[in-house]
Structures are given as C-alpha cells and as structure tokens.
Amino acid sequence: MKITIIFIDLLTAVVLFFVGRFFMKSKHAERNVLFLSGDYTGLNTEKICKVTGKRIKTWAMLFFLGSIIDFMNPGVGMTLASVFFIILLIFHLVDMTINRNSKYRV
C-alpha cells in the first residue's frame, strides 16, 4: 500500500511538471490560452502561459514533497499535497478571474 501511494504521488508530480513545462515553453500561446479560458481576445497570451506554467510546476513540487512525506507516514503526504493543491488551484482561478481585465491584458 505504501509503494502505491508513493507511486501515485510521483506520477501526479511528473504529469503536472510536464504540463507546466509545456505551457511555459509553448510556441502557440494563443491555442493554449484558448484551451484554458475559451477566449483570448485582448489577452497577453505569453504572460498567461508563463504564469500558469509556473503555478502548475509549483503544484508538481507539492506532490513530490508529498511522496517524500509518504515514506515516513503513508497517506499523510498525499492528503497534505491534495489539500494544498486545492487551495492553490482556487487561488489560481480567483486570480485569473479577478485580474483578467487588468493584469493579463495586452
């Protein structure tokens, strides 16, 4: 059971890391922002991709740290990583909603 929990944490971290890297290194920022928000008219797509990619990489680090904690106490690291992930995801959604007209405009 311990190995399964650690494997799930590490798999989640790897997937999130590569998704974040994809957003940061993307050459087609308009298409990625269209995927994220559905509309990119007037938005600074490069900035949105860079900010989103950095945040997704941060989420990946949470799950990596969770896998380290799971070595000592199985399940605790995954729970902590999931709780912090949900909090940071809500922060990201609120930031993108509130600052859409000011911070992320061209």
Disulfide bonds with the S-S distance in Angstrom:
none
